[in-house]
Amino acid sequence: MIGLNEKDMSAVIHNYDLKDFYYPTLFPLKETNFLTWKMLEAQSGLKIAADLVARGASIPRKTREAIARVQGDIPKISISRVKDEDELTEYDIMVAMASNNPDLKALVEFWAEDTKFCWDGVGARIEWIALQEISLGKVTFTNSNNASVVTEYNVDYLIPSAQKLGVNTSYAAGTSGKPFTKDIPAAIAVGKTVGAVYKYLFMNVDTFNEFASQDEVIKRCATYVQNATNSADAPDLATVNAYLAKRKETFKGLQIVVIDQSITIEKADGTRVEGNPFADHVMMFSESKVLGNTWWKRPIDAKKIAGSVAEKVMHGHTLIKKYSEESPVSEITEGIANAFPAWNLSGRSVLMQTNSTSWNLN
């Protein structure tokens, strides 16, 4: 393609970023030399009191906190797009029209459309994995959410049942839920048992709207005048967080983080499903806004292969590759990454289902 070489590709692709995704903040990138991810999880934060002993007596030995190892394989994430004969003919016409014009911007935009598509596609899959696991405690690949079934990459963080709760009264059944007086205090109490003080409460947009529509939330976040005149409405995120911040003795500085994301999954049969990967009717309590790391390894595809005319650019954890085929004539763009967001704080977090009095999202 005219206007296309690795230098030009690199200049364009290195302008791409991950600002549309949550995972680089929640799971900062961390390179590894192996196609596996491992993390150590300890019950830190527990304050074990010392004993009073008689002088000259031996000192009782305390139990060292158990450390569990959670690990798995890093999957290969890939996406491709093809420009067929008709599209390449269109490109050929564009080249002819631009022959006397030094500005090849239109040509660059033509081939860059696919590189951006593949860059976003890789990021979208990592985002999907990250938001699924922090809202369900696991990630499972099926025909419904992945073009090929790769069960070897399924991960269950085995969050203890005591840390997977329901609410006192379902938020989906009406407006009589008790987020402030029953549900959040219950999660905070469970956190205490593992030495965790929760600072962040994650949920998606729809769940927050249900949360904010509960009578208890409306009344407590309303002004005196609004309550007196019965004119209060569902509060926005800033108002709810301001209420939580004022009552540090009860809520320990907890703040709500709303996940507003939409990812489209194309199934094996070509049908598409769009939605927020952070599950509906779920609240996740966490000590930190940084939940773990996105472990990644440079793909083997990035290596220079003798005789290959493919153009390759590595940007962050993602490789963008372009090459052509003779029969039928086509130009292929691929996005490839070996990456997996691993949730370090899973065993110290609490999941709460807001449309049920007990957790049943198995």
N, C-alpha and C positions, 0 to 999 in steps of 0.2 A: 504494500500500500504506500502511495506517495504521502509524504508527511509523517511516515511512521518508521521509527527506529527506536532502539532501546533508550537512547538519550532523550528523545522526544517523549516516549512513553513514561520514562522516569520523572520528567519534569511535570507531566500531568498527574500521574498517580500519587506522587509525593505531596500533592495538594489535598488529597482525600484525607478525611479525618473520621473519628468515631463519635462525634458530638451527638448524633441521633440515638446513641445507645447508652444504656445504663451500666452495662457490664464492665467497661473499663474503669469506672469509679468504684463499683461494688466489688469487683474482682480484678485488681490491677494486674497488668501483664507481667509474667515472669518466665523467662526462657529456661529451658532445661535441655540437657544433653541426651535425654532418654525419652522413649515413647511411652512413659508411664508418669503418673503423678502420685505423690505420696504426701501425706500430712500427718503431723502428730497432734493429737487433741488431748488436752489435760484438763482436769477439773481444778483449774486455778481460781484464785479469788476467795476460796473458803478460808475463814479466819478461825483456826484451831487454837483454842485457849491452852495456855500452859497449865501444868498441875502444880499444886503446892505440895512440897515434899519435905520430910524431916532432914535436917542437916546430917550429912554423912550417908544418907540413903541413896540407892541407885535411882537414876532418872528414868521414868517410863518412856519407852520409845513409841513414837506416833507412826501411824500407817502412812506411807508415802502415797500421794495421789496417783491413782491409776492413769496410765497414758495409753490411749488406744491409737492404733494406726489405721487410717482410712486410705485406701489406694485404689487405683484403677488404671486402665490403659487410655492413652490419648488418641482419640479417633481422628481419621482423616476427613476433613470437611471440604467438599468440592462442589462447584457449580460451573456450568458452561453455557455459552450462548453462541449461536451460529448465524453468520450472514450468508444467505444462500445466493444462487446465481442472479436472481432478480435484483437483490439488494446490491450485489457487487456491480451489476450493470449500471445501476443508479449511481454508484460511486464513480464508475468510469466516466459517466456523463458529467459529473461534478468536476472531475479532473480536467476534462476537455474545456469546460466553461471557465475554469480558473487558470488556464494555461498562460494567460496574459496578465494575471493578477497575482502579485507577490503575496497577498494575504491568503494563506491557506487555512484560516480559522475554521471555515465550514468543513473542510476535509478532516481536520483534527477532531472536531466535534462528532463527526460521523463515526470514526473508529473508537473515540473515547466513550461513546454511549454504552458500549458493551463492557469496557473496562470498569466503569462506575457501577454498572449492573452487577458484575461479579464481585466487586469489592463490597458492595452493600449486602449481597447475598451471603457471603461468608460471615459478616458481622451479624446479620439477622439470625443465622442459625446458632451462633454462640450466645446471642442474647436470649433466644428461645430456651436454650438449655439452662442458662443461669436463672431465668425467671421461673421456669417450671420447677427446678429443684428447690428454690428457696420458698416456694409457696406450697409445695406438696411433700417436701422432704425426700424426693426421689425424682429421677427422670427415666422414662421408659420409651423406647423407640418401637413404633408399630407401623403397619401399613397406612394408618390414618395420619401419621405425623412425619413420615419419612418415606422416600421413594423406595428404599430397600430396607428390609428388617435386619438390624445389626444388634441383636440382643446382648452381644458380648460387651457392649458399651453402656448397658443399663446400670444405673447406680442407685442404691437405696442407702440413705445415710443412717437408717435404723434409729431414728429419733425415739427415745423411750416413750411409751404410751402415756406416762404421767405428764409429758410435755406436749401432748397433742390433745387439745381441749375443745369442747363445745362452749356455747354461750348460755347464760342463764335463761334468756328468752330470745327466740329467733328474730333476727332483724328483718328477715324476708317475709315473716308472717304478719307484719303490721308495724306499729310504731311504739310498742311498749318495751323494747329492748332496754337493757341496763348497762350500757358500755362503761359509764363512769363509776357507778356504785357497785357493780358486781364483776363485770368481765375483765376490765383492765386490772383491778386489784387482785383478781384470781391469778392472772398471768404473772404479775409482779411477785406474788407469794410463791408460785412455782419456781420462778427465777431464783428466789432466795435459797431454795434447797440445793441449787447447784452453784451458789456463790455468784450469781449474775445479777447485775443491776441494769435493767433495760432502758436504753436511751432512745431507741428508734422503733417505731411501729409501722411496718410496711403493709400496704394494701393497694389494690388497683382502683381505678377511678369509680367503677360501678359499685364496688364494695364501700368506698368512702361515701358515696351518695346515699347508700342505705344507712350507713353509720350516722351521717349527719341528719338524716330524716327521723331519727328516733326522738320521741318527745323529750326524753331526759336531756339529750344533747341540745336540742333547740332551746329549751328553757334555761339551761345552765349557761349557755353561750350568749343569750339575749341580754339586752340592757334592761334596767328596771322599768323604763317607760314601755318598752316592747312587751314585757310580761304583763304590765298593768293594763295595757290596751289590747292584749291578746293579738298583737300584730307581728310576733316573731316568726321568722322563716328559717329554713335549714341554713346553718352557718357555712361559710367557706372555710378552706383549709387554714388560712392565716388566723381566723377567729378561733377555731378549735385549738390550734397550737398555742395561741395566746392564753386561752383558758387553762390548758394543761401546764403551761409554764408558770402561771400564778400559783399553782397548787403543788409546789415541789415536795411538800411533806407527804402528800398522797401519791403523786405520780412520778416522783423521783427525776423530774426533768425530761420525761418522755415526750417525744415529738413524732408526729405522723409524717411519713414519707409516702406520697401517692405515686404509684407507677402508672404513667400514662404512655402506653406503648401499643403498637399494632404490628403484628408480623403475619405475613401471608405464607402458608404452607401449601405447596403443590404436591398432591398425593400421586401415587404410582399410576393411577388411571387418568391423570391430567387435571382432575378437578382441584379447585383451590378453596382453602378455608382461611379466613382472616379473623384475627382476634388478638386479645392481650394474653401473652404466655403466662403472666402472673394470674393464677387461678382465681375465679370468682368466689366470693363468700369466704375468703381466707384473710386472716391478719397474722403477720409474723413479727414476733418481738425479738429484738436483737440488741446486744450491748454496743455494737459498733456499726457504722455505715460502711466500713470495709469488711466484707464477709469472708474473703479468702483471696485466692489468686487465679488468674487465667494462665494455666501452664501451656506453653507452646514450644514447638521444635521446628526448626527450618525444614521445609519439605524436601525430599530427595529430588523432586522435580526441578528445584531451583539450580541444580548442578548443570554446568555446561557439558553438553554431550557432543562428542565429535561428529561432525556432519549435520548437526541439527541447525535449522534456520529459524527456529522459534525465537521470538522476542520475549524476554523474561525480566520482570521487575519485582524485587522483593521490597515491600513496604510494611514495616512492623512485623506482625505475625502472618501476613497474607502475601502469597505469591500471585501475581497476575501474569498470565502467559498467553501469547498470541501465535498462531501458526495457521498454515493453509493446507488444504487437501486438493488434489488434482481432479478426482472423479468421485462424485460430482464436485465441481468447483465450489469451494466454500472457504470462509475465513472463520476460524474458531477462536474464541476467547474463553479462558478458564480462570477461575479463582480457586486457590487451594490453600488450606491451612491445616496444620496439625495442632489442635488447640482444645482445651477443656477447662471450664471454670469450676474449680473445686471449692466447696463450701466448708471452710475451716471451723466456723462457729456453729455448725448444725447441732451438735450435742449439747450446746449451752443455750439454745434458742427455744422459743415456744411457738407452736402453731395453734391457731384458734379458728374454728369453723363458725361462721356467723349465721348460718341458716339451719343450725342444728344444735341440740343441747349436748351432743357428744360428737367426737371426731369420727367421720365415716368415709373420708376421701381416701380409700385404699386403692 
